[in-house]
Amino acid sequence: MSAIRSFWLINNDNERWDLSDKEFKCFLNGPSGLGFKKTVNITRYGDRALKDSEVYDFPHPQGELIFYDSANQARYDQYNAFMKFLNKQPITLYYQIPVSDLSGIQDTYSLDCEVSEVQKSESSAENVLRSTIVFDGLSFWKGEEVVKQGSGDTYTITNDSDFPIGFEISVNGSSLKKPYFTLEQDGEIYGEAKIVTTVNSFSVNSNDGQNSLNVNNYANPSQYQDMSISNGAIYVTFMKLAKGESTLSIGMESGTISSVTIKYTPLYRSV
């Protein structure tokens, strides 16, 4: 079990750079910006106010990089190698928290980001080169992807995110006539998607920026949505998983399900 938190980077070429080197070859010191910031819009009524809306900023972590080596040139070589690593952006910053119980499991979070600032100082008498670094998040912190697979028609999904989140569902079978799936919480259906034809497979991705619908690999699959259930609102197909526990149910007029895959990644405003 580890009692030390760890940071590392993966660049766009899938190369890794360790920011928690035990020999301080490159060490992220004093990380900050792991909390959250939000903008709250209110309407004031005399000596009271009501909240109209709130928007969370993406994370903005930063810290000091310490490059250590007894040889002065080696410190500069390490720094220059890091600069070349950063040329391959975007970057994913990973953060693994220390083990806090006897399970031995360490939670790992990731943040899609760009490095927006690097400030470099000269080497010191302590045999270190110090450099401040600033990351601009392109997303919220992500937990580890959850994957559920089966061949049944009912699945329990637990979203422990700080927000409702998108997800992916893929259903394969034989002669699925007008298949549909619903999301339910506390006995109430809050999401529903229907296909208006007979298919052997369909899939939906409702993650922001990735919205897609596939129906038997047909061209123009959106025409096979049943829009009558939403009064023309297309977002009904690309519904979000509510926070907490939901039940996802799959149905159809006739046909047989052979496999179901559900994927989702929790999102957090702070880690």
N, C-alpha and C positions, 0 to 999 in steps of 0.2 A: 504494500500500500504506500502511496505517495502523499506527503503532507505539503508538497510544494506545487504551486500553480504553474502551469506551462503555457507559453505562447509560441506559435509558429506561423509561418506564411506559406501559402501555395500560390505560385504565379500562373499566368495564362498558359505556360508550357508544362504545367503540372510539376514544376520543380519545387522542392521544399527548402525553406530557410528557417533554422531553429533560432528562436529569440530567447531561449532559456538555457543556453549552453552552460554546463556545470563548471567549465573552466573559464567562463566569461569571455570566450572568443567573440561572442555577440550576445548581449544580455539586455532585455527590455527592463529598465529600472523605473520604478515609480509610475506605473501605468495609471492613467486617470481617464475620465470620460466613460466609465463603465455603467454609469447610472442613466438617467433619462432627462429629457427636457421637452416640454410641450407648450403650445400656445393655446390659451383659453379665451374664447370670445364670450362676452357677457352682455346682458342688457340690464341696465340699472333702473330700479323703481324706487326713487327716494333713497331711503337708508337700507335698501335690500337690493339684491341682484340675482338674476337667473342665468345659468350657463346656457348659451346657445349652441356652442360646439367646442370641440377640442381637437387639436392635431398634434401628434407626437412627431418630433424631429427624429430622423435616422441617427443612430449612434455616431459619436465623434471622438473615438478613443485617441489617446496620444501618450507619449512617454519619452524617456531618454534612453537611447541606445549606447551601450558601453562596449567598445571594441578593445579587448585587452590582448597584449602580447609583449613580452620582454624586449622584442626587437621592434624598433620604431617603424621600419619599412613594412614589416608584416602587418602592423595595425592599418596602415594606409592601403595595403593590398587587400585586406579583408573588407575595408570600407568600399573600395572601388569595385570589388566583386559583388557587394550588396547593391551598389548602384546599377550594375548590369542586370542583376536579378529583378530589380524594380522596373526596368525598361519593358518588361513583359507583363503589363497590366491589362485587365484588372487583376486585383490581388484578393485572395481570401485570407482573412485573419482568423486563426483558430485559438480558442481559449479553453483550457482544461482546468477545472477547479480541483482543489485538493480533495482527497477522500475524507468524508465526514462521518462515515459509519463503518460497520464491520463487513459490509457487503463487498468492499474492494472495488466497487464500480465508480469510475470517475465520469462525471458529466462533461461532455464536450460541446462547445458552442462555436458557430462560425459566423463570420460577417463578410459579405461581399463588399468590397471597398476599393477606393483609389487612394494612393498616397499623395496627399496634396501639399505636403511641406516636409523638407528635410533641412535642418540647420546643422552645420558641421563646425566643430572647434578644432584647434590644434592639439596635438598630443601633449600630455602633461607629464610631470615628473613621476606620476603614479603609474606610468606605462599604459595609460588608457587614452583612447580617443573618444570624445563624447559627441553625441549627435541627437538632437531632438527630432522626433518624427510625429507626424499628424496623419491620421486616417480619416477619410470622409466615407461614411457608410452609404452603400447603395441599396440597403435593405435593413430590416431589423435583424437582431441576432437570431440565428436559426439553431434549433435543437437537432437531434439526430432523426433522420427520416424514419417514419413508422410504416411498415408494410404489413398488410393483412391479406392473406390468400385463402381461398376455399372454393367450394362448389355449391354452397348453400344460398339461401335467399335473404338471410338476416345477419347483420353484423353490428356489434357494439363498438363504437368509436369514442375514445376519450381525447378531447382536445384540451391540453393544459396550457395552451398559449395565453398570452395577454390579450389576444384579439381573435375574432372570427377569421378563419383561414381558408384558402383554396385547397383543393385536393384533386387527385386523379382516380378515376374508376374505369376499369376495363372489364367487360363482360363478354364471354364467349359461350356459344351453345349451338343448338340445332333448331332451326325454324322458330325463332323467338318472335311471336306475333305481337306487335305493338308493345314492346317492353317498356318498362318505366322503373324509376327508383325514387324513393322518398327519404327525407330526413325528418326525424321526429325527436322531440325532447319534452319530457314531462307530459306525455300523452297528447301533445299537439304537433301536427305536421307543419314544419316551417320551410320546407323545400321540396320541390317536385320537378322531375324531368320525364318527358314522355317522347317516344319515337312512334311515328304514325304508320310504319310499314313493318314487314316481316324481315328479320335480319338473322345472321349467324354470329354477328359481333357488333359491339359498339363501345366507344370509349369517350369520356369527357374529361377535360383538364380545365379546372376553374381557377388555377393560380393566376394572380395578377400578372399581366404582360404575356401570358402563355395560353390564354383562352382558346380552346380548340374542341371540336366535335368530330368524331370519325364514325361513320355508319357504313359498315361493310366495305370500307375503302371507296365509297361512292364519291363522285365529284359533287361539289356543292351540297355537303351534308346538312347544312342549316335548313334546307327545305323539308327535311324529315322530322323537324321538331314539331311537337304539338303546341302551338302558340295559344290555343284557346284557353288553356289553364292560366294564362298570365295576362290576358287582355293585350297581347302584343308586346309585352316586355321581354326582350330576348334574354335578359340576365337570369331568368328563371332556370335555364339550363346550367348556367355557370354559378350555381349557388355556393355559399360558404358554409363551412362547418362551424356551428355555434360553439362558444366556450362551454366546457364541461362535457358531459356524457350524452351522446346521441345514438339513436338506432337508425341504421341505414337498411332499408328493405327494398328488395328487387321483386318485381312481379311482371306478369304478361298474360295475355289471353290464352296462349298455349305455347308449348315448346319446352325444351330441356336445357338447363344451365350446365355447362361442363366446367367452367372455371371463372373465378372472380378475383381480381387484384385491386386493392385499394391502397393508395399511397398518400401520405401527407407529412408535412414538415412543420413542427411547432415554431412559432415566432414569439420573441420576447423583446420588450422595450429595454430591459436591463439585465445584466448577468452578474 
